[in-house]
Amino acid sequence: MTLSSKRILVLGGTGFVGRHVCEKLNRMGCSITVITRRASQASAIQSLPHVRVIEGDVYQPEFLTAQMAKHDVLINLIAILHGSEAAFDKAHVQLPQIIANACQASGLRRLIHISALGASLQGPSHYQRSKARGEEVLKQAGLALTVLQPSVIFGVEDKFLNLFAKLQQLTPVVPLAGANTRFQAVWVEDVASAVAHCVMHADTAGKTYELCGPEVFTLQQLVQKSGQWAGIQNGQGRWVFGIPRALARVQAFLMELAPGQPLMSRDNLDSMKVDNVASAQALGLQDLGIHGAAVSSIAPTYLGQRDPCTKLNALRAKGRP
């Protein structure tokens, strides 16, 4: 089967990562179907010539099985970062079970599943444990499964560095929970390239890849740099300082009470009890033929810095296939 003849079904294709995945696969000439609850959420991808958007509920087994029967590859990007234990279980465990059953009923075997770095049955957070349980469900289903575990993902429309930069526009100081936790942030374009590589290479089935960028920063460093890159306080950024864990839990609880998606929840704080960096012996971007872009090269180009060198580095990175 040629690449252009591959029929790909994408769950979660209207989200931050999903839009980049769809754009990447569209450029490759794949035939892509995106399921969404509301087509109005898919305006960013509806104009792509090889993308078809349909409305439907992926939690309905019969509907999902019928759609799978028309496709060769399934990409699951559905995930939540905030919610109750029940909400995490629904998105990260129950849905993979529905997917596994639908794959078996439809005959579709090739699945690329986006999990998360740090997923562990013994993880300190509901998020990490539910992600690990979802992986186990799919691994036990006898599918041609590739699992991708990205670290925190950054990019032009991210809700990570952008939020911290905006926060520093509003406050003179930033008291920070989990300040010393280390992260190995990965560029959204590199994640999309990893998915595309797995679509093209069936020999990635049966493997798990940790998707991490080349740089390791503490959360405090990332927050500080987001302010600097955005030009806050003449490029100095605000004063960012760590706070004790007990106070951090109070801060996270108050953030949960605010309208909209919280910047940080208590479950996020639990996740940060362990560093979010690559394992020593794990497969990674390099094993997929991808040279990961550095956050210090890409983030300044969309957070406001006008250094021509960083812009040139970003253009070079974007020029990669």
N, C-alpha and C positions, 0 to 999 in steps of 0.2 A: 504494500500500500504506500503510495506517495504521500508526502506531507500535505499537499494541497487537497488530497482526497480524504484526509482525516476529518471526521465529524466529532466535534468536541462539545461536551455539555459542561457548563460552568455554573456552579452554585456559589453565590456571593460575588458575582461579577460586577455589581454596581458599587461596591465599596472601594476604599482607597487603593488596596492592593489589586482588587479585581479589575478595576479600570485599566491599570497598567498591564496586567496579564492579557486582557482582551486586546488592547492596542498592539501588544507584541505579537500575539498569535495572528491578528488580522494582517499585520505586515508580512507575515510568513505565508499568508494565503490559506490558512486553515478555515474551515467552515465552523462557525461558533454559534452555539445557542446558549443564551443566558436566561435563567429562570429568576424572576423577581416577583415579590408580592404586589408591587405597584410599578407599572411601566413608566410612570412619571419620574421615578428615581433613576432611570437609565438614560437620561438625556445626553450624558457625556459619551456614551458608547453607541447610541442608536444610529448615529450617522456613519459609523464604520461599515464599509461595504460588505464585509464577510460576517457581520454579527447580526443575529436575529434575536430579538427580545420577546419572551412570552411571559404572561402572568400565570402564577400558580403557587401552590403551597407545597414546598418540598417535604413537609412533614406528613403529606398524604401518600402512603405507600403505593397505591394504585396509579396515581398521577405520575409519581417519580419513576416507577417501573416502566410505564408507557413511554416516557421521554427517553429513558436509558436505552430502550430497545432500538432507538433510531440513531444511536451514537456509538463511537468506537472508544472514546476516552472520556472519563469524568474527572473534573477538577473541583475539589471541595475547598472553598475558602471561607466558609461560614464560621464565625467565631464571635464571641463577646468578651469584652474586657472588664465589664462591671455587671454586678447582679447578685442575686441570692444563690445559695447552693443549688436550689432547684433549677434556677435559670441556667447556671453553668452545666448542670447535668443534662438539661434538655438540648442545648446547643452543641455540647461537646461529646456527649455519650449516647443519648437517645437518637439523635440525628445520624451519627455514624452507624448505629445498629439498623436504622431504616435504610440507609444507603447500602449496607452490606446485604440486607435481605433483598433489596431491589436489584442489586447487581446479580445476585444468584438467580432471581426470577427472570430477569431480562436477558441474561447471557453476557452482559458487559463485564469484562474482567479487569480492564486497565483503569487504575485509579491513582490519581496524584492528590495527596491529602496534605493540606497545610496545617501543621500543628504549631508548636511553640518551643523555643529553646527553654530548657529547664523543666519540661513536662516530666513528672515523676509521680508514681503511685505513693511515694513517701514525701512528696513536696509539702511545704508549709502552707500553701494556699489552696482554696477550692479550685481556682483557675488551673493551677499546675496539675493537681490530682485529676481533675475532670479531663484535661487534655490527654493525660497519660491513659486514662481508662478508654477514651475514644480511640486512641492508637491501638490498644489491645483488642478492642472489638473488631477493628478492620484487619488486624494481622491474623486473627483467628478465622477469617472468612474465606481463606484460600484464594485471594485475589492477587493479581499482578500489581502490587501496591508499592508506591514510592512515598515515603514520608519526608516532608521538608519541615525543619524546625528553625524558623528565623528568630534572631534576637529582636530587640525593639527596632521598628522599621521607621526610617526617616525619608523625607522627600517633600516636594513643593507643597503638597496639601496635607502634610502629616498633622496629627493632633498630639504631637510630642514636643519637638523643638519650637514649633510655632506658638504653642500655648505658653511655654515658658518665656518666650520672647515677649509675647503680649502682656504676660503677667508683670514683667519688669517695666512695661510702659505705665503701669497703674500703681506701682508701689515702690517706695525707696529702698526697701530691703526684702529679701526672700528667705523666710525661715523654712527649712526644707527637711521633710521626713526621708529616711533612707539615703541620706547624703553620701555615705561611703560605699554604697552598693556599686559594683563595677558592671558596666554594660559594654557590649561590643556591637554597636548599632550597625545595621545593614541598610543600604540604599534600596528603595523600592524597585528601581529599575533592575538591580541585580537579582532581587527576588523574582521578578517577572522573567528575567533571562533564565533563571534556574528552572522555573516551571516549564518554559518553552523547551529547554534542553531535555527535560524529562519526557515531554511529549514526543520529541524527535528520537529519543534513544530508549528503546525498550529494555536495554540492559541495566537501566537504573532501577528496575522493579526488584523488590525484595531488599532494598537498601534505605537507610535513613541518613539524611544530610543535614548538618547543622549550618545554617546560613548566617554568617557573621562577617562584618567588615574588618579591615586590617587594624583598626585602632581600638584601644581599650581606655575608657574614661569612667571616672566615678560619676554618679548622678550629679553631685555638686559641680564637678567640672563641666559637665554638659550644660547644666542650667546657666552657669557663669558664662560659658562661651556662646550660648544662644543669645544672651543679651549683648555681648560684644559684637557678634556677627551681625546683629540687627541694628547696631549703631547706637544702642542705648547709652545715655550719659557719655556722649562723644567717644563711643567705642570701648568704654571701660566696663560697661555692664553694672548691675546693682551688686550690693553686698549680699552674697549668698552664704548662709551658715546652717549647719546641721542642728537639729533639735533632738532631745532625748526621746527614746521610743515611746514612753508613756504619753508625753506631750504630742508626739507624732500621731498616736492613735486618736487622740482628741481632735487634732487637726483634720485627720482623714474622715472622722465621723461628721464633723461640721461640713466638710466638702461634699459628703454624700447627701446632706440635707439641702444643698443648693440646687436650684433648677437646672435641668439639662444633665449632660454627662459630667460626672465629677472629674476634676483634674487628677485626683487620687482617692482611692477607697481603702478601707481597712484590709480588704483582700489583696489589693495591690501592695500594700505595705507588708503583708505577710510574704508575698512573692519575693520581696526584696531582702528577705533574710538570707538568701543565697545569691551569689554573683550570677549575672546573666552573660556568661562568656563561654567560648567554645571549649569542648573537652579536648584533651591532648591528642587522643588517637581517633577522633571522629572524622568521618568524611565531611567535606565542606565545599565551598564555592569552587576552590581550585580543582577539585575532582570532577567538577562539571564544566571545566574549561573557562571559568569566569574569574577574572582578576578583580576582586572587590574594590569598590570605590571608597575612599576615606571620607568620613563625615566632615572633616576639616577642609576638604576640597569642594564638596557639594553644598553643604548647608549655608556657607556665606553667600552663595549666589542667589538664594531665595529668601534669606533672612535680612538682606539689606546691604551687606558689605559690597563695596565696589572695587575691590582689589582686582586688577586685570589678570593677575596670575591665577587666582582661584577661579575666575570665570573661564580662563583658558583651560584649566584642568577639568572643569565641568563639561565644557564642550568636547574635549577629547574623550572623556568618559562616555558621554552621550553618543559619540560616534561609533561605539563598539556595537557589533551585531547582537 
